[in-house]
Amino acid sequence: MEQQSSLKVKIQKLGTSLSNMVMPNIGAFIAWGVITALFIEAGYLPNEKLATVVSPMLTYLLPILIGYTGGYNVYAQRGGVVGAIATFGAIAGSSVPMFIGAMIMGPLGGWLIKKFDEKFQSKIPTGFEMLVNNFSAGLIGFGLVLIAFFAIGPVVATLTGWVGDGVQAIVDAKLLPIANLIIEPAKVLFLNNALNHGIFTPLGTEQAAATGKSILYLLEANPGPGLGILLAYGIFGKGSAKSSSWGATIIHFLGGIHEIYFPYVMMKPAMFLAAIAGGVTGTFTFQLLGAGLTSPSSPGSIIAIMAMAPKGFGPHLVVLAGVLAGTVASFLVASVILKTDKSIANDLEQAQAATAAAKAQSKGQSTSTASVPTTEDISAKNIDQIIFACDAGMGSSAMGASILRDKVKKAGLNIPVTNKAISNLTDVDRTLIVTQEELTPRAYQRTPRAAHVSVDNFLATPKYDDIVSLLTEEAVATSTPKKEETSSDEKVNLNQIDEVVFAHGKAEGSATMGQATLSAIFKNKNVGIPVSKATFADLDRFNAKNILVVTTIANQIDVQSAAPEAQLLVVDSLVTTPEYDKMVDRITK
């Protein structure tokens, strides 16, 4: 069992290393795709001169960026420079785009210069540091260029040809949908970036260069499977999972943050069947209709996907058809699973915790290990920066950073909140690292001097308010907010409520989603109370006992000052909370 767990950890780390070389450079891939779609002979705006940019970008710019990033991830700037030099040798020694060669030579160059510095840095005479540093990087790069030119380039070109032929054979045999049997479960296990950006993006780029588009870009990015599952929860689900699914649908489908639907799959393992059904059906439709994209779509938003579709109404239509087919298939299977489920309403927060524990165990970690770091050292005196860390350093962690950044700002704290990939973390004091539970041990290994907080879900967790309370030296125990919420809910005179108002500051995203969630609950329960939103400055218009104002713990004081006469409901998260269901149950009794 331990050997299996160790293997899973190694696979995850390898996949993360590959995706971390490609994901930071997705913007360059998109730029290449836009130029290709616009200016080649079959593009929207054919231009013979501008079309000459396409080939050099594919041959030189993209592989060198990957090689530089691979070296940088190993040994910062010096590693990046040597990695880029080594990558150029592979490019010059081959006639095919050298993405795989870049993924080999970039990290290798970074590793070699790192080992050189570790061995000889302390032995350099005073005054010769710059000379030795520059020449060591240059000479190691020179040696790697020769190796890459004569060995790596030709070998990788041959292997790339074999892999390309294999992929094409699978496509020709109409077997590509089988890949989704692996892709869909892997997405929930945080291997989606490894598959998409470590494998499909390099292969898809070569295919797109030859044919103008690639179906490989759509295999993992298709939002259809997740959309169908979330819609099924919205219609047939129970409890907070049902009420929160509508907001999650918007983030998933339009924002392209697929991670948000993972807990909905893990809370009912049978939902893996729905995800697989959606993925297989979507890919089958893409393949049947000849769909493809001109460059990677990142994030997997329907907006980004349609923007990367080839020129013409037909190519856009077939892409939409595949997304719709995947949505319908996953929706039907998920609906059957939910309608036949006889269990009581699942609590989404508990499911998210169970999800994290299951993922941690699948990677050879125990639940207790995943939460070793504590919040004992968190205070305004000890923390100078907050970093949200995940595999790729973007996506849901960026949204989590945005949510906490807003809370920190409202609390009057001048503490920067950013997001990074775990591989880019540096071990410094006075830093708070926020990670999802299954990734906390990896982050802790890289930054043992930092304070760490584990969360179940970057997008909805009460721990953000706990962090703000600790930073403002308001030592609020974890149980205290829950007591406040309960007493707040119990004090609400439901018979007097004529309107519910979600209070917000400059950022109104959470309030908008909360408004949509509660409106949907009211509609399903035939409750005719209007739901609106208002800024803190406008709350004086709602300062009456027949108004219920919904807010979070961090903003409770502001709301009470602005509307002291209004009734107040304090929740952990405006987006998803069991208090909405409890309140509606009391109204409808």
Secondary structure as a PSIPRED ss2 file (coil, helix, strand):
# PSIPRED VFORMAT (PSIPRED V4.0)

   1 M C   1.000  0.000  0.000
   2 E H   0.000  1.000  0.000
   3 Q H   0.000  1.000  0.000
   4 Q H   0.000  1.000  0.000
   5 S H   0.000  1.000  0.000
   6 S H   0.000  1.000  0.000
   7 L H   0.000  1.000  0.000
   8 K H   0.000  1.000  0.000
   9 V H   0.000  1.000  0.000
  10 K H   0.000  1.000  0.000
  11 I H   0.000  1.000  0.000
  12 Q H   0.000  1.000  0.000
  13 K H   0.000  1.000  0.000
  14 L H   0.000  1.000  0.000
  15 G H   0.000  1.000  0.000
  16 T H   0.000  1.000  0.000
  17 S H   0.000  1.000  0.000
  18 L H   0.000  1.000  0.000
  19 S H   0.000  1.000  0.000
  20 N H   0.000  1.000  0.000
  21 M H   0.000  1.000  0.000
  22 V H   0.000  1.000  0.000
  23 M H   0.000  1.000  0.000
  24 P H   0.000  1.000  0.000
  25 N H   0.000  1.000  0.000
  26 I H   0.000  1.000  0.000
  27 G H   0.000  1.000  0.000
  28 A H   0.000  1.000  0.000
  29 F H   0.000  1.000  0.000
  30 I H   0.000  1.000  0.000
  31 A H   0.000  1.000  0.000
  32 W H   0.000  1.000  0.000
  33 G H   0.000  1.000  0.000
  34 V H   0.000  1.000  0.000
  35 I H   0.000  1.000  0.000
  36 T H   0.000  1.000  0.000
  37 A H   0.000  1.000  0.000
  38 L H   0.000  1.000  0.000
  39 F H   0.000  1.000  0.000
  40 I C   1.000  0.000  0.000
  41 E C   1.000  0.000  0.000
  42 A C   1.000  0.000  0.000
  43 G C   1.000  0.000  0.000
  44 Y C   1.000  0.000  0.000
  45 L C   1.000  0.000  0.000
  46 P C   1.000  0.000  0.000
  47 N C   1.000  0.000  0.000
  48 E C   1.000  0.000  0.000
  49 K C   1.000  0.000  0.000
  50 L H   0.000  1.000  0.000
  51 A H   0.000  1.000  0.000
  52 T H   0.000  1.000  0.000
  53 V H   0.000  1.000  0.000
  54 V H   0.000  1.000  0.000
  55 S H   0.000  1.000  0.000
  56 P H   0.000  1.000  0.000
  57 M H   0.000  1.000  0.000
  58 L H   0.000  1.000  0.000
  59 T H   0.000  1.000  0.000
  60 Y H   0.000  1.000  0.000
  61 L H   0.000  1.000  0.000
  62 L H   0.000  1.000  0.000
  63 P H   0.000  1.000  0.000
  64 I H   0.000  1.000  0.000
  65 L H   0.000  1.000  0.000
  66 I H   0.000  1.000  0.000
  67 G H   0.000  1.000  0.000
  68 Y H   0.000  1.000  0.000
  69 T H   0.000  1.000  0.000
  70 G H   0.000  1.000  0.000
  71 G H   0.000  1.000  0.000
  72 Y H   0.000  1.000  0.000
  73 N H   0.000  1.000  0.000
  74 V H   0.000  1.000  0.000
  75 Y H   0.000  1.000  0.000
  76 A H   0.000  1.000  0.000
  77 Q H   0.000  1.000  0.000
  78 R H   0.000  1.000  0.000
  79 G H   0.000  1.000  0.000
  80 G H   0.000  1.000  0.000
  81 V H   0.000  1.000  0.000
  82 V H   0.000  1.000  0.000
  83 G H   0.000  1.000  0.000
  84 A H   0.000  1.000  0.000
  85 I H   0.000  1.000  0.000
  86 A H   0.000  1.000  0.000
  87 T H   0.000  1.000  0.000
  88 F H   0.000  1.000  0.000
  89 G H   0.000  1.000  0.000
  90 A H   0.000  1.000  0.000
  91 I H   0.000  1.000  0.000
  92 A H   0.000  1.000  0.000
  93 G C   1.000  0.000  0.000
  94 S C   1.000  0.000  0.000
  95 S C   1.000  0.000  0.000
  96 V C   1.000  0.000  0.000
  97 P C   1.000  0.000  0.000
  98 M C   1.000  0.000  0.000
  99 F H   0.000  1.000  0.000
 100 I H   0.000  1.000  0.000
 101 G H   0.000  1.000  0.000
 102 A H   0.000  1.000  0.000
 103 M H   0.000  1.000  0.000
 104 I H   0.000  1.000  0.000
 105 M H   0.000  1.000  0.000
 106 G H   0.000  1.000  0.000
 107 P H   0.000  1.000  0.000
 108 L H   0.000  1.000  0.000
 109 G H   0.000  1.000  0.000
 110 G H   0.000  1.000  0.000
 111 W H   0.000  1.000  0.000
 112 L H   0.000  1.000  0.000
 113 I H   0.000  1.000  0.000
 114 K H   0.000  1.000  0.000
 115 K H   0.000  1.000  0.000
 116 F H   0.000  1.000  0.000
 117 D H   0.000  1.000  0.000
 118 E H   0.000  1.000  0.000
 119 K H   0.000  1.000  0.000
 120 F H   0.000  1.000  0.000
 121 Q H   0.000  1.000  0.000
 122 S H   0.000  1.000  0.000
 123 K H   0.000  1.000  0.000
 124 I C   1.000  0.000  0.000
 125 P C   1.000  0.000  0.000
 126 T C   1.000  0.000  0.000
 127 G C   1.000  0.000  0.000
 128 F C   1.000  0.000  0.000
 129 E H   0.000  1.000  0.000
 130 M H   0.000  1.000  0.000
 131 L H   0.000  1.000  0.000
 132 V H   0.000  1.000  0.000
 133 N H   0.000  1.000  0.000
 134 N H   0.000  1.000  0.000
 135 F H   0.000  1.000  0.000
 136 S H   0.000  1.000  0.000
 137 A H   0.000  1.000  0.000
 138 G H   0.000  1.000  0.000
 139 L H   0.000  1.000  0.000
 140 I H   0.000  1.000  0.000
 141 G H   0.000  1.000  0.000
 142 F H   0.000  1.000  0.000
 143 G H   0.000  1.000  0.000
 144 L H   0.000  1.000  0.000
 145 V H   0.000  1.000  0.000
 146 L H   0.000  1.000  0.000
 147 I H   0.000  1.000  0.000
 148 A H   0.000  1.000  0.000
 149 F H   0.000  1.000  0.000
 150 F H   0.000  1.000  0.000
 151 A H   0.000  1.000  0.000
 152 I H   0.000  1.000  0.000
 153 G H   0.000  1.000  0.000
 154 P H   0.000  1.000  0.000
 155 V H   0.000  1.000  0.000
 156 V H   0.000  1.000  0.000
 157 A H   0.000  1.000  0.000
 158 T H   0.000  1.000  0.000
 159 L H   0.000  1.000  0.000
 160 T H   0.000  1.000  0.000
 161 G H   0.000  1.000  0.000
 162 W H   0.000  1.000  0.000
 163 V H   0.000  1.000  0.000
 164 G H   0.000  1.000  0.000
 165 D H   0.000  1.000  0.000
 166 G H   0.000  1.000  0.000
 167 V H   0.000  1.000  0.000
 168 Q H   0.000  1.000  0.000
 169 A H   0.000  1.000  0.000
 170 I H   0.000  1.000  0.000
 171 V H   0.000  1.000  0.000
 172 D H   0.000  1.000  0.000
 173 A C   1.000  0.000  0.000
 174 K C   1.000  0.000  0.000
 175 L C   1.000  0.000  0.000
 176 L H   0.000  1.000  0.000
 177 P H   0.000  1.000  0.000
 178 I H   0.000  1.000  0.000
 179 A H   0.000  1.000  0.000
 180 N H   0.000  1.000  0.000
 181 L H   0.000  1.000  0.000
 182 I H   0.000  1.000  0.000
 183 I H   0.000  1.000  0.000
 184 E H   0.000  1.000  0.000
 185 P H   0.000  1.000  0.000
 186 A H   0.000  1.000  0.000
 187 K H   0.000  1.000  0.000
 188 V H   0.000  1.000  0.000
 189 L C   1.000  0.000  0.000
 190 F C   1.000  0.000  0.000
 191 L C   1.000  0.000  0.000
 192 N H   0.000  1.000  0.000
 193 N H   0.000  1.000  0.000
 194 A H   0.000  1.000  0.000
 195 L H   0.000  1.000  0.000
 196 N H   0.000  1.000  0.000
 197 H H   0.000  1.000  0.000
 198 G H   0.000  1.000  0.000
 199 I H   0.000  1.000  0.000
 200 F H   0.000  1.000  0.000
 201 T H   0.000  1.000  0.000
 202 P H   0.000  1.000  0.000
 203 L H   0.000  1.000  0.000
 204 G H   0.000  1.000  0.000
 205 T H   0.000  1.000  0.000
 206 E H   0.000  1.000  0.000
 207 Q H   0.000  1.000  0.000
 208 A H   0.000  1.000  0.000
 209 A H   0.000  1.000  0.000
 210 A H   0.000  1.000  0.000
 211 T H   0.000  1.000  0.000
 212 G C   1.000  0.000  0.000
 213 K C   1.000  0.000  0.000
 214 S E   0.000  0.000  1.000
 215 I C   1.000  0.000  0.000
 216 L H   0.000  1.000  0.000
 217 Y H   0.000  1.000  0.000
 218 L H   0.000  1.000  0.000
 219 L H   0.000  1.000  0.000
 220 E H   0.000  1.000  0.000
 221 A H   0.000  1.000  0.000
 222 N C   1.000  0.000  0.000
 223 P C   1.000  0.000  0.000
 224 G H   0.000  1.000  0.000
 225 P H   0.000  1.000  0.000
 226 G H   0.000  1.000  0.000
 227 L H   0.000  1.000  0.000
 228 G H   0.000  1.000  0.000
 229 I H   0.000  1.000  0.000
 230 L H   0.000  1.000  0.000
 231 L H   0.000  1.000  0.000
 232 A H   0.000  1.000  0.000
 233 Y H   0.000  1.000  0.000
 234 G H   0.000  1.000  0.000
 235 I H   0.000  1.000  0.000
 236 F H   0.000  1.000  0.000
 237 G C   1.000  0.000  0.000
 238 K C   1.000  0.000  0.000
 239 G H   0.000  1.000  0.000
 240 S H   0.000  1.000  0.000
 241 A H   0.000  1.000  0.000
 242 K H   0.000  1.000  0.000
 243 S H   0.000  1.000  0.000
 244 S H   0.000  1.000  0.000
 245 S H   0.000  1.000  0.000
 246 W H   0.000  1.000  0.000
 247 G H   0.000  1.000  0.000
 248 A H   0.000  1.000  0.000
 249 T H   0.000  1.000  0.000
 250 I H   0.000  1.000  0.000
 251 I H   0.000  1.000  0.000
 252 H H   0.000  1.000  0.000
 253 F H   0.000  1.000  0.000
 254 L C   1.000  0.000  0.000
 255 G C   1.000  0.000  0.000
 256 G C   1.000  0.000  0.000
 257 I C   1.000  0.000  0.000
 258 H H   0.000  1.000  0.000
 259 E H   0.000  1.000  0.000
 260 I H   0.000  1.000  0.000
 261 Y H   0.000  1.000  0.000
 262 F H   0.000  1.000  0.000
 263 P H   0.000  1.000  0.000
 264 Y H   0.000  1.000  0.000
 265 V H   0.000  1.000  0.000
 266 M H   0.000  1.000  0.000
 267 M C   1.000  0.000  0.000
 268 K C   1.000  0.000  0.000
 269 P C   1.000  0.000  0.000
 270 A C   1.000  0.000  0.000
 271 M H   0.000  1.000  0.000
 272 F H   0.000  1.000  0.000
 273 L H   0.000  1.000  0.000
 274 A H   0.000  1.000  0.000
 275 A H   0.000  1.000  0.000
 276 I H   0.000  1.000  0.000
 277 A H   0.000  1.000  0.000
 278 G H   0.000  1.000  0.000
 279 G H   0.000  1.000  0.000
 280 V H   0.000  1.000  0.000
 281 T H   0.000  1.000  0.000
 282 G H   0.000  1.000  0.000
 283 T H   0.000  1.000  0.000
 284 F H   0.000  1.000  0.000
 285 T H   0.000  1.000  0.000
 286 F H   0.000  1.000  0.000
 287 Q H   0.000  1.000  0.000
 288 L H   0.000  1.000  0.000
 289 L H   0.000  1.000  0.000
 290 G C   1.000  0.000  0.000
 291 A C   1.000  0.000  0.000
 292 G C   1.000  0.000  0.000
 293 L E   0.000  0.000  1.000
 294 T C   1.000  0.000  0.000
 295 S C   1.000  0.000  0.000
 296 P C   1.000  0.000  0.000
 297 S C   1.000  0.000  0.000
 298 S C   1.000  0.000  0.000
 299 P C   1.000  0.000  0.000
 300 G C   1.000  0.000  0.000
 301 S C   1.000  0.000  0.000
 302 I H   0.000  1.000  0.000
 303 I H   0.000  1.000  0.000
 304 A H   0.000  1.000  0.000
 305 I H   0.000  1.000  0.000
 306 M H   0.000  1.000  0.000
 307 A H   0.000  1.000  0.000
 308 M C   1.000  0.000  0.000
 309 A C   1.000  0.000  0.000
 310 P C   1.000  0.000  0.000
 311 K C   1.000  0.000  0.000
 312 G C   1.000  0.000  0.000
 313 F H   0.000  1.000  0.000
 314 G H   0.000  1.000  0.000
 315 P H   0.000  1.000  0.000
 316 H H   0.000  1.000  0.000
 317 L H   0.000  1.000  0.000
 318 V H   0.000  1.000  0.000
 319 V H   0.000  1.000  0.000
 320 L H   0.000  1.000  0.000
 321 A H   0.000  1.000  0.000
 322 G H   0.000  1.000  0.000
 323 V H   0.000  1.000  0.000
 324 L H   0.000  1.000  0.000
 325 A H   0.000  1.000  0.000
 326 G H   0.000  1.000  0.000
 327 T H   0.000  1.000  0.000
 328 V H   0.000  1.000  0.000
 329 A H   0.000  1.000  0.000
 330 S H   0.000  1.000  0.000
 331 F H   0.000  1.000  0.000
 332 L H   0.000  1.000  0.000
 333 V H   0.000  1.000  0.000
 334 A H   0.000  1.000  0.000
 335 S H   0.000  1.000  0.000
 336 V H   0.000  1.000  0.000
 337 I H   0.000  1.000  0.000
 338 L H   0.000  1.000  0.000
 339 K H   0.000  1.000  0.000
 340 T C   1.000  0.000  0.000
 341 D C   1.000  0.000  0.000
 342 K C   1.000  0.000  0.000
 343 S C   1.000  0.000  0.000
 344 I C   1.000  0.000  0.000
 345 A C   1.000  0.000  0.000
 346 N C   1.000  0.000  0.000
 347 D C   1.000  0.000  0.000
 348 L H   0.000  1.000  0.000
 349 E H   0.000  1.000  0.000
 350 Q H   0.000  1.000  0.000
 351 A H   0.000  1.000  0.000
 352 Q H   0.000  1.000  0.000
 353 A H   0.000  1.000  0.000
 354 A H   0.000  1.000  0.000
 355 T H   0.000  1.000  0.000
 356 A H   0.000  1.000  0.000
 357 A H   0.000  1.000  0.000
 358 A H   0.000  1.000  0.000
 359 K H   0.000  1.000  0.000
 360 A H   0.000  1.000  0.000
 361 Q H   0.000  1.000  0.000
 362 S H   0.000  1.000  0.000
 363 K C   1.000  0.000  0.000
 364 G C   1.000  0.000  0.000
 365 Q C   1.000  0.000  0.000
 366 S C   1.000  0.000  0.000
 367 T H   0.000  1.000  0.000
 368 S H   0.000  1.000  0.000
 369 T H   0.000  1.000  0.000
 370 A H   0.000  1.000  0.000
 371 S C   1.000  0.000  0.000
 372 V C   1.000  0.000  0.000
 373 P C   1.000  0.000  0.000
 374 T C   1.000  0.000  0.000
 375 T C   1.000  0.000  0.000
 376 E C   1.000  0.000  0.000
 377 D C   1.000  0.000  0.000
 378 I C   1.000  0.000  0.000
 379 S C   1.000  0.000  0.000
 380 A C   1.000  0.000  0.000
 381 K C   1.000  0.000  0.000
 382 N C   1.000  0.000  0.000
 383 I C   1.000  0.000  0.000
 384 D C   1.000  0.000  0.000
 385 Q E   0.000  0.000  1.000
 386 I E   0.000  0.000  1.000
 387 I E   0.000  0.000  1.000
 388 F E   0.000  0.000  1.000
 389 A E   0.000  0.000  1.000
 390 C E   0.000  0.000  1.000
 391 D C   1.000  0.000  0.000
 392 A C   1.000  0.000  0.000
 393 G C   1.000  0.000  0.000
 394 M C   1.000  0.000  0.000
 395 G C   1.000  0.000  0.000
 396 S H   0.000  1.000  0.000
 397 S H   0.000  1.000  0.000
 398 A H   0.000  1.000  0.000
 399 M H   0.000  1.000  0.000
 400 G H   0.000  1.000  0.000
 401 A H   0.000  1.000  0.000
 402 S H   0.000  1.000  0.000
 403 I H   0.000  1.000  0.000
 404 L H   0.000  1.000  0.000
 405 R H   0.000  1.000  0.000
 406 D H   0.000  1.000  0.000
 407 K H   0.000  1.000  0.000
 408 V H   0.000  1.000  0.000
 409 K H   0.000  1.000  0.000
 410 K H   0.000  1.000  0.000
 411 A C   1.000  0.000  0.000
 412 G C   1.000  0.000  0.000
 413 L C   1.000  0.000  0.000
 414 N C   1.000  0.000  0.000
 415 I C   1.000  0.000  0.000
 416 P C   1.000  0.000  0.000
 417 V E   0.000  0.000  1.000
 418 T E   0.000  0.000  1.000
 419 N E   0.000  0.000  1.000
 420 K E   0.000  0.000  1.000
 421 A E   0.000  0.000  1.000
 422 I H   0.000  1.000  0.000
 423 S H   0.000  1.000  0.000
 424 N H   0.000  1.000  0.000
 425 L C   1.000  0.000  0.000
 426 T C   1.000  0.000  0.000
 427 D C   1.000  0.000  0.000
 428 V C   1.000  0.000  0.000
 429 D C   1.000  0.000  0.000
 430 R C   1.000  0.000  0.000
 431 T E   0.000  0.000  1.000
 432 L E   0.000  0.000  1.000
 433 I E   0.000  0.000  1.000
 434 V E   0.000  0.000  1.000
 435 T E   0.000  0.000  1.000
 436 Q E   0.000  0.000  1.000
 437 E H   0.000  1.000  0.000
 438 E H   0.000  1.000  0.000
 439 L H   0.000  1.000  0.000
 440 T H   0.000  1.000  0.000
 441 P H   0.000  1.000  0.000
 442 R H   0.000  1.000  0.000
 443 A H   0.000  1.000  0.000
 444 Y H   0.000  1.000  0.000
 445 Q H   0.000  1.000  0.000
 446 R H   0.000  1.000  0.000
 447 T C   1.000  0.000  0.000
 448 P C   1.000  0.000  0.000
 449 R C   1.000  0.000  0.000
 450 A C   1.000  0.000  0.000
 451 A E   0.000  0.000  1.000
 452 H E   0.000  0.000  1.000
 453 V E   0.000  0.000  1.000
 454 S E   0.000  0.000  1.000
 455 V E   0.000  0.000  1.000
 456 D C   1.000  0.000  0.000
 457 N C   1.000  0.000  0.000
 458 F C   1.000  0.000  0.000
 459 L C   1.000  0.000  0.000
 460 A C   1.000  0.000  0.000
 461 T C   1.000  0.000  0.000
 462 P C   1.000  0.000  0.000
 463 K H   0.000  1.000  0.000
 464 Y H   0.000  1.000  0.000
 465 D H   0.000  1.000  0.000
 466 D H   0.000  1.000  0.000
 467 I H   0.000  1.000  0.000
 468 V H   0.000  1.000  0.000
 469 S H   0.000  1.000  0.000
 470 L H   0.000  1.000  0.000
 471 L H   0.000  1.000  0.000
 472 T C   1.000  0.000  0.000
 473 E C   1.000  0.000  0.000
 474 E C   1.000  0.000  0.000
 475 A C   1.000  0.000  0.000
 476 V C   1.000  0.000  0.000
 477 A C   1.000  0.000  0.000
 478 T C   1.000  0.000  0.000
 479 S H   0.000  1.000  0.000
 480 T H   0.000  1.000  0.000
 481 P H   0.000  1.000  0.000
 482 K H   0.000  1.000  0.000
 483 K H   0.000  1.000  0.000
 484 E H   0.000  1.000  0.000
 485 E H   0.000  1.000  0.000
 486 T H   0.000  1.000  0.000
 487 S H   0.000  1.000  0.000
 488 S H   0.000  1.000  0.000
 489 D H   0.000  1.000  0.000
 490 E H   0.000  1.000  0.000
 491 K H   0.000  1.000  0.000
 492 V C   1.000  0.000  0.000
 493 N C   1.000  0.000  0.000
 494 L H   0.000  1.000  0.000
 495 N H   0.000  1.000  0.000
 496 Q H   0.000  1.000  0.000
 497 I C   1.000  0.000  0.000
 498 D C   1.000  0.000  0.000
 499 E E   0.000  0.000  1.000
 500 V E   0.000  0.000  1.000
 501 V E   0.000  0.000  1.000
 502 F E   0.000  0.000  1.000
 503 A E   0.000  0.000  1.000
 504 H E   0.000  0.000  1.000
 505 G C   1.000  0.000  0.000
 506 K C   1.000  0.000  0.000
 507 A C   1.000  0.000  0.000
 508 E C   1.000  0.000  0.000
 509 G H   0.000  1.000  0.000
 510 S H   0.000  1.000  0.000
 511 A H   0.000  1.000  0.000
 512 T H   0.000  1.000  0.000
 513 M H   0.000  1.000  0.000
 514 G H   0.000  1.000  0.000
 515 Q H   0.000  1.000  0.000
 516 A H   0.000  1.000  0.000
 517 T H   0.000  1.000  0.000
 518 L H   0.000  1.000  0.000
 519 S H   0.000  1.000  0.000
 520 A H   0.000  1.000  0.000
 521 I H   0.000  1.000  0.000
 522 F H   0.000  1.000  0.000
 523 K H   0.000  1.000  0.000
 524 N H   0.000  1.000  0.000
 525 K C   1.000  0.000  0.000
 526 N C   1.000  0.000  0.000
 527 V C   1.000  0.000  0.000
 528 G C   1.000  0.000  0.000
 529 I C   1.000  0.000  0.000
 530 P C   1.000  0.000  0.000
 531 V E   0.000  0.000  1.000
 532 S E   0.000  0.000  1.000
 533 K E   0.000  0.000  1.000
 534 A E   0.000  0.000  1.000
 535 T E   0.000  0.000  1.000
 536 F H   0.000  1.000  0.000
 537 A H   0.000  1.000  0.000
 538 D H   0.000  1.000  0.000
 539 L H   0.000  1.000  0.000
 540 D H   0.000  1.000  0.000
 541 R H   0.000  1.000  0.000
 542 F H   0.000  1.000  0.000
 543 N C   1.000  0.000  0.000
 544 A C   1.000  0.000  0.000
 545 K C   1.000  0.000  0.000
 546 N C   1.000  0.000  0.000
 547 I E   0.000  0.000  1.000
 548 L E   0.000  0.000  1.000
 549 V E   0.000  0.000  1.000
 550 V E   0.000  0.000  1.000
 551 T E   0.000  0.000  1.000
 552 T E   0.000  0.000  1.000
 553 I H   0.000  1.000  0.000
 554 A H   0.000  1.000  0.000
 555 N H   0.000  1.000  0.000
 556 Q H   0.000  1.000  0.000
 557 I H   0.000  1.000  0.000
 558 D H   0.000  1.000  0.000
 559 V H   0.000  1.000  0.000
 560 Q H   0.000  1.000  0.000
 561 S H   0.000  1.000  0.000
 562 A H   0.000  1.000  0.000
 563 A C   1.000  0.000  0.000
 564 P C   1.000  0.000  0.000
 565 E C   1.000  0.000  0.000
 566 A C   1.000  0.000  0.000
 567 Q E   0.000  0.000  1.000
 568 L E   0.000  0.000  1.000
 569 L E   0.000  0.000  1.000
 570 V E   0.000  0.000  1.000
 571 V E   0.000  0.000  1.000
 572 D C   1.000  0.000  0.000
 573 S C   1.000  0.000  0.000
 574 L C   1.000  0.000  0.000
 575 V C   1.000  0.000  0.000
 576 T C   1.000  0.000  0.000
 577 T C   1.000  0.000  0.000
 578 P H   0.000  1.000  0.000
 579 E H   0.000  1.000  0.000
 580 Y H   0.000  1.000  0.000
 581 D H   0.000  1.000  0.000
 582 K H   0.000  1.000  0.000
 583 M H   0.000  1.000  0.000
 584 V H   0.000  1.000  0.000
 585 D H   0.000  1.000  0.000
 586 R H   0.000  1.000  0.000
 587 I H   0.000  1.000  0.000
 588 T C   1.000  0.000  0.000
 589 K C   1.000  0.000  0.000
